[in-house]
Amino acid sequence: MSTSTLTGPATPSGPAGPAGPTAPEPVEGADGRPARVRSARRPKGLLWLVLRQNRGALRTVAVLLVLVVSFLIAVHVLLQDRVGLMQRTGCFTPQSWDRNVCWAQTGRVRLLTQLFTHVLQPAVTLLPALIGMFLGGPMLAQEYERGTVRMVLAQSVSPRRWLATRLAVPAVTVVLATAVLSALTSWVWWTDIIHGPVAFDPPFQGFTYPALGVAPIAWSLFGLALGVLVGQLLRRTVAAVLVSGAAVALAHGVVGVWRPFFWPMIEETQPFNNRMGGFVQPANSWLVERGVVLADGTRMTSDECINLSNGCADAPTSWGQYHPVSHLVPVQLVEAGLLLLLTALVVAVVFRRLTRAGV
């Protein structure tokens, strides 16, 4: 066994020089080379504490994101392969559709499409509630319930700095994860679902709208902030989990009622269509309200027509108010702006309540 001796640099007073600070002895690895110092690259202080507290949630989010991304890519590749086969065999258009040849191909495309519309889209719609329940709700509720919040706030770190770091880590994680998820979900929907041969999936319907564009990002951030506030108010983990989910669901319902008015609707009149029941909106549009104009010029809604004994079948003209597919982005941007404003207000309330005297 050999050892290395580190000597100080020579000075005018002698070869070894007076006693003084010397360079630290390098640590050698198994191969004889200096080992890398990793501690300098690791987070320190408050950030290290918050990352350690959220390590389980971060790992769970990473694993789920990898699984969902793999699923979306697989659905896209398989749909592209099946649609290409249908185009080559004449099964893509109704004019050349042969039941004996095309039935199996159509069934496989329908199965892949339903996996996206009936499984993935509802899961993405529920994501903000799940984030509020299992990430936002327990965040401060556990600290209050265990009493650790008093110990944390008794340190040299200010309450605002501690809370800012505590919120920043899950918030950044939620934004990055939902941005990737939203981008891939929108890509598959625009590429394979809406233009596919078997799907009827308008963008404004219940489970489709919350899974596209900026909606998952804005709603997930709002769900996280609302869950944190609920946990701070209740200070009980189980209660915070349950109430956070209910609060996000209630917010979904309230915003859904006001969503048609986030952007000006298009109103049109057309001859009454007896076969289609009155007004016929464009494909993939969101029909908000419709009715008829009677022969005497009276304007009535569809609900008012139901109360008439003879209905409105004899009306010469029908009218409708709707959002075309081109309104999807403006409506979502207005809704996202409203949600971000509410998120900022909720976070401000959380910061205001967190004081040393009010712990």
FENZI-V231260 format. One record per pair of residues at least 6 apart in sequence whose ideal C-beta (glycine too) atoms are under 7 Angstrom apart, sorted by the first residue. I is the first residue (numbers start at 0). J is the second residue. Records with the same first field share a line. If there is no record, write none. Layout:
# FENZI-V231260
I->J + J
This chain:
# FENZI-V231260
5->21 + 22 + 24
6->15
7->15 + 16 + 19 + 21
8->16
9->16
10->16 + 17
25->33
26->33 + 34
27->33 + 34
28->34
41->47
42->50
45->156 + 160 + 161 + 164
46->164
49->164 + 165 + 168
50->168
53->168 + 169
56->134 + 169
57->172
60->172 + 176
64->176 + 179 + 180
67->180
68->179 + 183
71->183 + 184 + 187
74->111 + 114 + 115 + 187
75->187 + 190 + 191
77->111
78->108 + 111 + 191 + 195
79->191
81->104 + 107 + 108
82->91 + 108 + 195 + 196
84->104
85->91 + 101 + 104 + 196
88->100 + 101
89->95
90->96 + 100 + 101 + 104 + 105
91->196
105->197
108->195 + 196 + 197
109->197
112->192 + 195 + 197 + 198
115->187 + 192
116->192 + 198 + 200
120->206 + 207 + 210
121->206
123->180 + 184 + 209 + 210 + 215
124->206 + 209 + 210
126->215 + 219
127->218 + 219 + 221 + 222 + 247
128->222 + 244 + 247 + 248
130->173 + 219 + 222 + 223
131->222 + 223 + 225 + 226 + 243 + 244 + 247
132->226 + 240 + 243 + 244
133->240
134->169 + 223 + 226
135->222 + 223 + 224 + 225 + 226 + 227 + 230 + 243
136->226 + 229 + 230 + 239 + 240 + 243
137->230 + 236 + 239 + 240
138->165 + 227 + 230
139->227 + 230 + 231
140->230 + 233 + 234 + 235 + 236 + 239
141->236
142->148
143->234
144->234 + 235 + 236
148->358
149->358
151->161
152->158 + 161 + 355 + 358
158->353 + 354 + 355
159->350
162->350 + 353
166->227 + 346
169->223
170->220 + 223
173->219 + 220 + 223
174->216 + 220
177->215 + 216 + 219
178->216
180->215
181->212 + 213 + 215 + 216
184->210 + 211
185->211 + 212
188->211
192->198 + 200
193->200 + 283
200->207
201->207 + 283 + 285
202->208 + 211 + 283 + 324 + 327
203->285 + 322
208->214
209->215 + 218
212->327 + 328 + 331
213->331 + 332 + 335
214->331 + 334
217->334 + 335 + 338 + 339
218->338
220->342
221->338 + 341 + 342
222->247
224->342 + 345 + 346
225->243 + 246 + 247 + 345
226->243
227->349
228->345 + 348 + 349
229->239 + 242 + 243 + 246
230->239
231->349 + 352
233->239 + 242
254->334
258->330 + 334
259->287 + 322
261->330 + 333 + 334
262->322 + 326 + 329 + 330 + 333
264->287 + 320 + 321 + 322
265->321 + 323
266->318 + 320
267->318 + 319
268->292 + 316 + 317 + 318
269->278 + 317
270->315 + 316
271->277 + 291 + 314 + 315 + 316 + 317
272->279 + 317
273->312
277->289 + 291 + 301 + 317
278->289 + 317 + 318 + 319
280->286 + 319 + 321
281->323
283->324
284->321 + 322 + 323 + 324
285->321 + 322
286->319 + 321
287->320 + 321 + 322
288->300 + 320
289->301 + 317 + 318 + 319
290->298 + 299 + 300 + 301 + 304 + 318
291->299 + 304 + 311 + 314 + 316 + 317
292->298 + 314 + 316 + 318
293->299 + 314
294->315
299->311
304->310 + 311
322->330
